[in-house]
């Protein structure tokens, strides 16, 4: 079963040179907890060329935008699907390879366009034992975090002028043009969110140290107590928004926080 599907999907670690201080720790934990990963693994960088075991480095050049980097990288990925990973999300326990293969088998056979591997937010409607439906109109429908994408759909939704946060806002709106968007019924990939907005998350630092990884505080600092409180409030807000019917979520989010992004891509 593995041989049937390992050529269909690649792991794409979307990064840039400004986050190169995380790469060594990321891949150390990646292979410690997923040593039997059967898929091709790519690392996206700008100009830095790094050699990590069993990793293909895709160098995209000048850092124009997050979406521009990703589009250039996708042109160099031969697989039909990508599991989009971020370099600041660290594995902290053994990955269930059998469970992942089962999900990816379903993704390929069903022609799914998108599957959120870790259901945050949760799916809106039950679909089957593996996944639930992510309805049109819901927030973060095109989330960048731990998600399987049909490569052609991701390429179509990306706008090279957008950063990651703009893509999650406006790419989500554009995603309403597609069906077959899902989220897993339960978390599939156990990760620690180590760095948020360029700073180490306080709660993650001790956990990462316990895994034998010493964070590099020379390049990035730890979030202040005030920043940590604000982060928790944002998480609570997202959870509350996720409890509202999908068709009202985006409008309510606009009323609460406004539309902070400066650029809106074409639909």
N, C-alpha and C positions, 0 to 999 in steps of 0.2 A: 504493500500500500504506500509506503514511504517513497519508493522509487517511482510510483505513478504520479506523484504530486510535487516532489522536491524541485522539479524543473519548472514548475508553474509559478513559484513564489520566491521572492528574495527578501532578506532583511535589509532595510535601508536605514542606516543611522544618520539622520539629518543633523549636520553640525556645521560649524564654521571655525576659522582659525582662532577667534577670540575665546573659544571654549576648548582649546587643545589641551589645557591643563587637566581636563577631566577624562581624556581619552584612555590613558593608561589604566586608571582605576575602573573605568567603565568596562573595558574589555577583560580585565582580570576577573571581575565578578561575573561578566557574561559567560565566559568559558568555564568558570568554576561551577556555576549553577545550571548551565545548559551545555555540557560537554558533548552531548550527542545531537546537537542541532544539525539537521540534515540539509539546511538551506544555505545558499550562497549569501554571504554577509558583505555589505558595502558600507564604507564610511565616506561621507561627503565632507570635503575640506575646500578651502579657497586656493591657497598656494603651498601650504605645508604638505609634504609628502611623508607619511608615516608607514612603517612596516609593522603590522601586527599579524600574528599567526592566524591563518585562515580568514583574512580580511582583505578585500579589494578596496584600495583607496581611489575614490573618484575626485579628481581635482577640477574645480569649475572656474577658477580664476577670481577676479575682483569680486568682492562682496557687495553686490549692487542691492540686493534685497533677499529676504528669506525665500520668497516664491521664485525669484529668478534663479537662485542657486538650485532649488529643487527641480525646476524645469530642465535645467542643463544636466543635472544628475540623472533624471529619468530617461533622458535621451541615450544614456550609456548603460541602462539596465535592460537586459534582454528578456527577463521574465515578464509574464502577463500581469502578475499581482505583486504588490510590495506590502510588507508589514513595516509601517513607518514607526521608527523608534527614535528617541532623543537621547543625547549623550548625558543628560543630567538625571535620567531615570535608571537607577541601579537595581539589578536583581539582588535579592537577599535570601532566597531559598530555592531549592531544587525546582526546576521547570518540569512540568508533566508533559513530556514529549508526545505521548499517546493521545492526550486530550487535544493538543494543538493540531496534530495530524488529522484527527477526526473532524475538527472544525474546518480546517483548510480543505479537506476533501469535500465537505458540504459546500463551501464557498465556491470552489471551482465547478462542481457539478451543477449548482443552482444558478451560476452566472451572477452571483451577488456583486453589487457595485461597491459596497462598503460594509465593514463590520468593525464596530468598536470592541476591542478585545476585553477591556475592563469597563464594565457598565457604569460609568460616571459621566453624565447622568444615565439612569436606567432606561431601558427601552420603554416605549409608550404602550405597546400592545404585545400580547403573547403571540408567537408565531409557531415555534416548535420547541423541542427539548433543548436545543442548542442556543437559539437566538430569539430575540423579540424584535418587533418592528420599530424603527425610528421614524416617526411620522413627519410628513412635510409640515413646516411651520414651527417645529421644535427648535430650541436653542442648541447650539453646539452640535448641529447635525453633521457638520464636516469638521469634527474635532481632529486635531493633529496628533493627539496622544495615543500611542499604542493601538493603532488602527490598521486594518487590512484594507487596501484600496485596489480596485481594478485600475491598472496603470493608465489606461486611456481615459477613464472618467476623471481621475485626479489631474491629468494633464489638461483636460478640457476646463476644469473648474479653477485652475490656478491663474492668477493675474500677476505678471512679473513685477508690477509696481507695489504689490502688497507685502507687508511683513506678516509674521505668523498670526498675530492677533487680528489684523485686518482680514486675513484669509478665513479665520474661524468665524468672523462676523459676516462678511460679504460672500465668502465661499459657501457658507451655510445657506444663505438666501439663494444663491445660484443652484445649490444642490436640489432645490425643490423641482428642478426640471428632470430629475431622475427618480425612478422607483428603486426598490431593492437596496435600501439602506437599513442596516440592522445593528443591534448591539448584543453581545453575548449575554446569556442569562445569568452567568456568574463570572467573577474575575478569573482570567486565564493566566495572566502573567504577573507574578508578585514583584512589585517594584517600589523602591523608595524614591520619592521626589526630592533629590538632594539639593538642587539649586533652583531658586525661583527669582526671576527678574535680576539675574546676575549675582545673587547672594546665596550663601549656604542657608538652608532652612534649619532652624535651631533643633527641632525635634529629630531631624535626620542625621545630624552630626554624630551624636553618640552611637546611633545604630550602625553607622558606617564605620566608625572606629572599632566597634565590637567585632566587625567582620575583618579586621586587620588592615583597614584602609585608613591612612592618615591624610585628611583633607589638606589641600594647599591653601593656606590663608594669606599667602603673600600676594596673590593675584585677585582674590575675591574674599570679602568679609562675610561674617555671619549676620543674618538679619537682626535688627534691634528688637527689643521687646515690643515696642509700638508697632513696628512693621509686622511682627508675628500676629499681634492682635487683629490688625487690619486683614491679614491673610485669612485668619479663621472666620472673620465676619463675611468675607467674600465667599468662602466655601459654604457657609450657612445660607447665604443669599442664593447661591446656585442650587443648593438642595431644595430650598423652598420653591424656587422657580420651576424645578423639575416636577414638583407635585401638582402643578397647574396644567390643565389640558393644553396639548401642544399648540393648538391654534391661537392661544392667548399669550404664550410664553414670550415671544419676541417683542410684542407690543408692550407688555408689562416691563420687560427689561429696558426698553427705550425710555419709558416713563421714569424708571428708577435711576438709571445711570446715564441716559442720553446716548447720543451716537458720537463717541469720542474719536473715532477714526477719521482721519483727514481726507482719505481717498476712498471712493466707492467705485469698484470695478463694474464693467458692463455685465448685464445679465446674459 
